[in-house]
Amino acid sequence: MTGWLASVANAAEISLILPTAPDILDLKDPAAGALGAWDAGDIAAVVRDLAVLRQRPRLSATIGDHPMRPDAVVPAARRIASTGVDFVKIGFAPDGAPDRCIDALAPLAAEGARLIAVLFADLWPNDPCCLPIDRLAAAGFRGAMLDTSGKRHGLRHHWSDAQLGAFVSCARAHRLLTGLAGSLRVSDIPALRALSPDYLGFRGALCGGERTAGIDLQAVTRVAACMAKMPVATPQPPRSLPVRS
């Protein structure tokens, strides 16, 4: 069954999202780029605060947008991994030295960090055979996600559903978790769920269409309802949650 990932820009948004029970809370600053990073100290605080909940979503966090150089990517990934977050998301573009970055991250994966590669569908050729999926698996990555670097057009503008399905199948054949994201709309959900990725990721759709705007509870409800295939009551912000604002 396909789960869903909700990206939150700050700790205050977590209290709005939690009642809708996403499978993954993604800590990402949309104002700072495609994979804008939170401060590592703030990530660690969220990890501690949510640890007291009996049931909590998994937490992922991005390392920020970095050039494809091991000396830039590896320290950033180690910094985010040290927070104790469940998944560390790392963006990969074809320019620079993505293969060397992947290989340089293998020791971190061997130490137990759950690394997720984010491959930008608007930058890589739209053919799974051109993606470094086998190299990611060999380096010990936990998963691979297709996203978009630019947000003017959604994922399905750049890759057809058949190509997206081929990506999911290829990544799964390498025993990687799979995710699809990139300006997804509620109307995209049925077709993308039919491809059976492990996760669909959302930010703009949770904000009424503009990813840098704040969370819109009605928009979150629509996404959650479609992902659950059943009506979901409009969530009300709880009076208090163990999350710092």
One Martini backbone bead per residue (centre of mass of N, CA, C, O) as a GRO file, in nm:
protein
  245
    1MET     BB    1   0.096   0.036   0.022
    2THR     BB    2   0.063   0.368  -0.023
    3GLY     BB    3   0.217   0.629   0.107
    4TRP     BB    4   0.274   0.948   0.287
    5LEU     BB    5   0.433   1.269   0.241
    6ALA     BB    6   0.504   1.552   0.461
    7SER     BB    7   0.601   1.876   0.425
    8VAL     BB    8   0.779   2.084   0.660
    9ALA     BB    9   0.895   2.416   0.751
   10ASN     BB   10   0.804   2.378   1.059
   11ALA     BB   11   0.706   2.303   1.378
   12ALA     BB   12   0.417   2.425   1.365
   13GLU     BB   13   0.316   2.233   1.127
   14ILE     BB   14   0.304   1.962   1.276
   15SER     BB   15   0.037   2.009   1.438
   16LEU     BB   16  -0.136   2.009   1.168
   17ILE     BB   17  -0.050   1.720   1.047
   18LEU     BB   18  -0.071   1.483   1.255
   19PRO     BB   19  -0.391   1.419   1.249
   20THR     BB   20  -0.352   1.286   0.941
   21ALA     BB   21  -0.134   1.059   0.931
   22PRO     BB   22   0.138   1.044   0.817
   23ASP     BB   23   0.412   0.843   0.739
   24ILE     BB   24   0.583   1.111   0.668
   25LEU     BB   25   0.798   1.354   0.799
   26ASP     BB   26   0.925   1.639   0.626
   27LEU     BB   27   1.219   1.827   0.670
   28LYS     BB   28   1.163   2.137   0.493
   29ASP     BB   29   1.281   2.432   0.312
   30PRO     BB   30   1.123   2.588   0.051
   31ALA     BB   31   1.277   2.875   0.060
   32ALA     BB   32   1.579   2.710   0.009
   33GLY     BB   33   1.464   2.507  -0.201
   34ALA     BB   34   1.414   2.194  -0.303
   35LEU     BB   35   1.627   2.103  -0.038
   36GLY     BB   36   1.584   2.261   0.208
   37ALA     BB   37   1.730   2.313   0.520
   38TRP     BB   38   1.741   2.253   0.831
   39ASP     BB   39   1.839   2.286   1.131
   40ALA     BB   40   1.992   2.049   1.315
   41GLY     BB   41   1.882   2.132   1.595
   42ASP     BB   42   1.581   2.126   1.514
   43ILE     BB   43   1.569   1.832   1.434
   44ALA     BB   44   1.654   1.711   1.706
   45ALA     BB   45   1.411   1.829   1.861
   46VAL     BB   46   1.192   1.672   1.710
   47VAL     BB   47   1.292   1.392   1.773
   48ARG     BB   48   1.251   1.423   2.081
   49ASP     BB   49   0.953   1.516   2.093
   50LEU     BB   50   0.828   1.262   1.927
   51ALA     BB   51   0.927   1.020   2.109
   52VAL     BB   52   0.672   1.037   2.316
   53LEU     BB   53   0.507   0.910   2.110
   54ARG     BB   54   0.347   0.623   2.044
   55GLN     BB   55   0.261   0.744   1.759
   56ARG     BB   56   0.469   0.800   1.475
   57PRO     BB   57   0.611   0.928   1.229
   58ARG     BB   58   0.836   0.937   1.021
   59LEU     BB   59   1.160   1.090   0.967
   60SER     BB   60   1.266   1.343   0.746
   61ALA     BB   61   1.570   1.495   0.594
   62THR     BB   62   1.737   1.746   0.450
   63ILE     BB   63   2.065   1.877   0.331
   64GLY     BB   64   2.032   2.034   0.083
   65ASP     BB   65   2.175   2.230  -0.166
   66HIS     BB   66   2.431   2.068  -0.361
   67PRO     BB   67   2.702   2.005  -0.500
   68MET     BB   68   2.866   1.742  -0.689
   69ARG     BB   69   3.049   1.697  -0.402
   70PRO     BB   70   3.184   1.526  -0.149
   71ASP     BB   71   3.276   1.781   0.031
   72ALA     BB   72   2.963   1.870   0.049
   73VAL     BB   73   2.775   1.616   0.100
   74VAL     BB   74   2.888   1.447   0.338
   75PRO     BB   75   2.878   1.651   0.578
   76ALA     BB   76   2.573   1.706   0.552
   77ALA     BB   77   2.479   1.413   0.599
   78ARG     BB   78   2.609   1.375   0.877
   79ARG     BB   79   2.461   1.601   1.022
   80ILE     BB   80   2.172   1.484   0.984
   81ALA     BB   81   2.221   1.195   1.096
   82SER     BB   82   2.295   1.298   1.395
   83THR     BB   83   1.984   1.360   1.482
   84GLY     BB   84   1.802   1.077   1.432
   85VAL     BB   85   1.678   1.049   1.178
   86ASP     BB   86   1.541   0.817   0.968
   87PHE     BB   87   1.586   1.005   0.706
   88VAL     BB   88   1.819   1.092   0.440
   89LYS     BB   89   1.808   1.352   0.206
   90ILE     BB   90   1.958   1.338  -0.131
   91GLY     BB   91   2.058   1.524  -0.390
   92PHE     BB   92   2.066   1.444  -0.755
   93ALA     BB   93   2.270   1.539  -1.019
   94PRO     BB   94   2.437   1.508  -1.328
   95ASP     BB   95   2.614   1.717  -1.242
   96GLY     BB   96   2.932   1.649  -1.193
   97ALA     BB   97   2.978   1.390  -0.914
   98PRO     BB   98   2.759   1.161  -0.833
   99ASP     BB   99   2.917   0.894  -0.811
  100ARG     BB  100   3.121   0.993  -0.596
  101CYS     BB  101   2.910   1.060  -0.384
  102ILE     BB  102   2.791   0.783  -0.348
  103ASP     BB  103   3.053   0.638  -0.266
  104ALA     BB  104   3.115   0.837  -0.018
  105LEU     BB  105   2.837   0.735   0.138
  106ALA     BB  106   2.877   0.436   0.218
  107PRO     BB  107   2.987   0.457   0.512
  108LEU     BB  108   2.728   0.584   0.629
  109ALA     BB  109   2.544   0.346   0.561
  110ALA     BB  110   2.715   0.133   0.723
  111GLU     BB  111   2.643   0.293   1.003
  112GLY     BB  112   2.298   0.329   0.951
  113ALA     BB  113   2.215   0.521   0.748
  114ARG     BB  114   1.916   0.638   0.589
  115LEU     BB  115   1.935   0.671   0.253
  116ILE     BB  116   1.795   0.916   0.022
  117ALA     BB  117   1.749   0.951  -0.311
  118VAL     BB  118   1.720   1.250  -0.508
  119LEU     BB  119   1.583   1.259  -0.830
  120PHE     BB  120   1.574   1.480  -1.096
  121ALA     BB  121   1.348   1.474  -1.357
  122ASP     BB  122   1.444   1.764  -1.495
  123LEU     BB  123   1.763   1.657  -1.530
  124TRP     BB  124   1.722   1.382  -1.605
  125PRO     BB  125   1.672   1.137  -1.793
  126ASN     BB  126   1.366   0.971  -1.907
  127ASP     BB  127   1.541   0.703  -1.784
  128PRO     BB  128   1.617   0.458  -1.565
  129CYS     BB  129   1.892   0.367  -1.709
  130CYS     BB  130   2.026   0.668  -1.636
  131LEU     BB  131   2.024   0.586  -1.349
  132PRO     BB  132   2.199   0.522  -1.028
  133ILE     BB  133   2.063   0.261  -0.892
  134ASP     BB  134   2.285   0.046  -0.863
  135ARG     BB  135   2.479   0.231  -0.701
  136LEU     BB  136   2.296   0.284  -0.462
  137ALA     BB  137   2.268  -0.009  -0.371
  138ALA     BB  138   2.576  -0.066  -0.336
  139ALA     BB  139   2.601   0.179  -0.111
  140GLY     BB  140   2.329   0.144   0.086
  141PHE     BB  141   2.077   0.252   0.011
  142ARG     BB  142   1.727   0.272   0.091
  143GLY     BB  143   1.645   0.493  -0.140
  144ALA     BB  144   1.429   0.631  -0.412
  145MET     BB  145   1.354   0.955  -0.558
  146LEU     BB  146   1.125   1.138  -0.748
  147ASP     BB  147   1.175   1.473  -0.851
  148THR     BB  148   1.186   1.834  -0.855
  149SER     BB  149   1.359   2.122  -0.895
  150GLY     BB  150   1.140   2.243  -1.035
  151LYS     BB  151   0.790   2.395  -0.974
  152ARG     BB  152   0.621   2.463  -1.232
  153HIS     BB  153   0.631   2.156  -1.285
  154GLY     BB  154   0.535   1.847  -1.273
  155LEU     BB  155   0.630   1.526  -1.286
  156ARG     BB  156   0.425   1.447  -1.532
  157HIS     BB  157   0.562   1.645  -1.736
  158HIS     BB  158   0.847   1.481  -1.756
  159TRP     BB  159   0.700   1.203  -1.695
  160SER     BB  160   0.559   0.931  -1.762
  161ASP     BB  161   0.386   0.677  -1.629
  162ALA     BB  162   0.562   0.456  -1.758
  163GLN     BB  163   0.832   0.571  -1.652
  164LEU     BB  164   0.759   0.568  -1.354
  165GLY     BB  165   0.705   0.263  -1.340
  166ALA     BB  166   0.996   0.183  -1.419
  167PHE     BB  167   1.131   0.307  -1.177
  168VAL     BB  168   0.991   0.147  -0.957
  169SER     BB  169   1.080  -0.133  -1.060
  170CYS     BB  170   1.385  -0.087  -1.053
  171ALA     BB  171   1.416  -0.011  -0.754
  172ARG     BB  172   1.281  -0.268  -0.641
  173ALA     BB  173   1.488  -0.469  -0.769
  174HIS     BB  174   1.706  -0.317  -0.561
  175ARG     BB  175   1.567  -0.278  -0.277
  176LEU     BB  176   1.413  -0.001  -0.290
  177LEU     BB  177   1.272   0.257  -0.194
  178THR     BB  178   0.983   0.445  -0.311
  179GLY     BB  179   0.940   0.777  -0.472
  180LEU     BB  180   0.696   1.044  -0.539
  181ALA     BB  181   0.749   1.382  -0.660
  182GLY     BB  182   0.648   1.706  -0.766
  183SER     BB  183   0.391   1.891  -0.773
  184LEU     BB  184   0.155   1.743  -0.659
  185ARG     BB  185  -0.176   1.644  -0.707
  186VAL     BB  186  -0.471   1.511  -0.637
  187SER     BB  187  -0.518   1.416  -0.939
  188ASP     BB  188  -0.251   1.224  -0.932
  189ILE     BB  189  -0.297   0.990  -0.732
  190PRO     BB  190  -0.434   0.750  -0.879
  191ALA     BB  191  -0.209   0.701  -1.094
  192LEU     BB  192   0.033   0.672  -0.889
  193ARG     BB  193  -0.079   0.443  -0.714
  194ALA     BB  194  -0.086   0.232  -0.952
  195LEU     BB  195   0.244   0.207  -0.934
  196SER     BB  196   0.338   0.135  -0.633
  197PRO     BB  197   0.466   0.314  -0.444
  198ASP     BB  198   0.561   0.376  -0.125
  199TYR     BB  199   0.558   0.697  -0.195
  200LEU     BB  200   0.404   1.016  -0.159
  201GLY     BB  201   0.487   1.361  -0.215
  202PHE     BB  202   0.412   1.670  -0.019
  203ARG     BB  203   0.342   2.039  -0.039
  204GLY     BB  204   0.172   2.227  -0.221
  205ALA     BB  205  -0.098   2.061  -0.170
  206LEU     BB  206  -0.090   2.165   0.146
  207CYS     BB  207  -0.100   2.497   0.038
  208GLY     BB  208  -0.286   2.543  -0.225
  209GLY     BB  209  -0.005   2.532  -0.438
  210GLU     BB  210   0.205   2.691  -0.249
  211ARG     BB  211   0.500   2.588  -0.104
  212THR     BB  212   0.567   2.872   0.064
  213ALA     BB  213   0.328   2.839   0.207
  214GLY     BB  214   0.113   2.754   0.425
  215ILE     BB  215  -0.077   2.549   0.582
  216ASP     BB  216  -0.378   2.384   0.460
  217LEU     BB  217  -0.627   2.211   0.598
  218GLN     BB  218  -0.803   2.150   0.352
  219ALA     BB  219  -0.575   2.038   0.175
  220VAL     BB  220  -0.487   1.811   0.361
  221THR     BB  221  -0.758   1.662   0.361
  222ARG     BB  222  -0.759   1.588   0.060
  223VAL     BB  223  -0.506   1.418   0.058
  224ALA     BB  224  -0.577   1.218   0.287
  225ALA     BB  225  -0.838   1.110   0.158
  226CYS     BB  226  -0.711   0.999  -0.104
  227MET     BB  227  -0.503   0.811   0.035
  228ALA     BB  228  -0.740   0.658   0.208
  229LYS     BB  229  -1.020   0.628   0.054
  230MET     BB  230  -1.156   0.837   0.262
  231PRO     BB  231  -1.302   1.018   0.475
  232VAL     BB  232  -1.181   1.326   0.630
  233ALA     BB  233  -1.165   1.509   0.886
  234THR     BB  234  -1.121   1.812   0.980
  235PRO     BB  235  -0.855   1.934   1.120
  236GLN     BB  236  -0.761   2.024   1.449
  237PRO     BB  237  -0.580   2.203   1.637
  238PRO     BB  238  -0.411   2.138   1.896
  239ARG     BB  239  -0.340   2.265   2.199
  240SER     BB  240  -0.105   2.039   2.240
  241LEU     BB  241   0.239   1.965   2.156
  242PRO     BB  242   0.565   1.808   2.149
  243VAL     BB  243   0.639   2.100   1.991
  244ARG     BB  244   0.835   2.331   1.877
  245SER     BB  245   0.811   2.675   1.745
   0.00000   0.00000   0.00000
